[in-house]
Amino acid sequence: MDYVSVAEAREMPGLRLALSAGTPGPWGEAAKAVLKLRGVPFVPVRQHIMQANEKLVEWTGFRNAPVAVYNDEPGVAGWIEILMLAERLGSGPSLLPEDELERITVMGICTEICSSGGFGWERRLTMMGSGPRLQAGGSPDMMTPDVMTRAYGVREGVAGPATARVIAILQALASLLARSRAAGSEYLVGKSLTAADVYWACFAILIEPQPQAICPMSPEMRAVYANITPEIAAAADPALIAHRDMVWQRHIGLPMAF
Ligand SMILES: N[C@@H](CCC(=O)N[C@@H](CS)C(=O)NCC(=O)O)C(=O)O
């Protein structure tokens, strides 16, 4: 991707999206995907993974990625604010069902995937506490592992409960998908693509990164993402991975680019 610096981005109108340049972060990929699916163009802005990003903080108030800034509106960083921005600025089929009961289900699934205490957050707790570390081969400007682990809530004893949450969410997603398929749908909720499918497609990388040919990642990052316990591997129903692959192929578009 062609990234601009924060200084360049600040001078531009329209939508600017700060992303961890060179790395597929699930929240960043999901932000790109929902904007793309809604047909909203954006300028990618370089966030330096695990660094202080002083200029980004000065501009938006946020250090990590993604951060979306539209015209002179305040920057937004939460998955839900970015989804709502994509819904507001975009056109074509909405990623949220019109039927309120279906919408509640979609929002619940997205929360369980993306929010604090959800699949992404809990899987990160299991990743940061053990196994290969993100800073391997990283730049000297990176914040120390200790600052990073504190920022993301890693404390003594979190890995066990986090693993249990990851497994519970995977099992629930697999049963929702099976139920949907039995009702003749290829999607998690209703009969067409929703945000629930898109967030799952972008977060599944945290247990099984796509092949290098379509998802070019550093070997260090790939090892961190792919390093799962046998219990998590057992809960990763192949149907969920096949669903992820279908959503990328049919809807978001491949190859991935960071
Ligand atoms: N702000 C997002 C979460 C963003 C997030 O967790 N970003 C991580 C992705 S692993 C990140 O930027 N990591 C790299 C860094 O901290 O520099 C939300 O609340 O929905």
The ligand as an SDF file (V2000), in Angstrom:
LIG
                    3D

 20 19  0  0  0  0  0  0  0  0999 V2000
   -8.9630    0.5560   18.6130 N   0  0  0  0  0  0  0  0  0  0  0  0
   -9.4050   -0.7720   18.2270 C   0  0  0  0  0  0  0  0  0  0  0  0
   -8.3550   -1.8030   18.6500 C   0  0  0  0  0  0  0  0  0  0  0  0
   -7.0650   -1.5130   17.9350 C   0  0  0  0  0  0  0  0  0  0  0  0
   -5.9400   -2.4730   18.2500 C   0  0  0  0  0  0  0  0  0  0  0  0
   -6.0480   -3.3120   19.1520 O   0  0  0  0  0  0  0  0  0  0  0  0
   -4.8480   -2.3320   17.4700 N   0  0  0  0  0  0  0  0  0  0  0  0
   -3.7040   -3.1890   17.6040 C   0  0  0  0  0  0  0  0  0  0  0  0
   -3.8500   -4.3450   16.6450 C   0  0  0  0  0  0  0  0  0  0  0  0
   -3.0740   -5.8190   17.2070 S   0  0  0  0  0  0  0  0  0  0  0  0
   -2.4270   -2.4040   17.2270 C   0  0  0  0  0  0  0  0  0  0  0  0
   -2.4690   -1.3330   16.6610 O   0  0  0  0  0  0  0  0  0  0  0  0
   -1.2580   -2.9870   17.5420 N   0  0  0  0  0  0  0  0  0  0  0  0
    0.0070   -2.4060   17.1850 C   0  0  0  0  0  0  0  0  0  0  0  0
    0.4730   -1.3450   18.1510 C   0  0  0  0  0  0  0  0  0  0  0  0
    0.0160   -1.3690   19.3210 O   0  0  0  0  0  0  0  0  0  0  0  0
    1.3160   -0.5280   17.7530 O   0  0  0  0  0  0  0  0  0  0  0  0
  -10.7820   -1.0130   18.8360 C   0  0  0  0  0  0  0  0  0  0  0  0
  -10.9500   -0.6210   19.9800 O   0  0  0  0  0  0  0  0  0  0  0  0
  -11.6840   -1.5370   18.1640 O   0  0  0  0  0  0  0  0  0  0  0  0
  1  2  1  0
  2  3  1  0
  2 18  1  0
  3  4  1  0
  4  5  1  0
  5  6  2  0
  5  7  1  0
  7  8  1  0
  8  9  1  0
  8 11  1  0
  9 10  1  0
 11 12  2  0
 11 13  1  0
 13 14  1  0
 14 15  1  0
 15 16  2  0
 15 17  1  0
 18 19  2  0
 18 20  1  0
M  END
$$$$
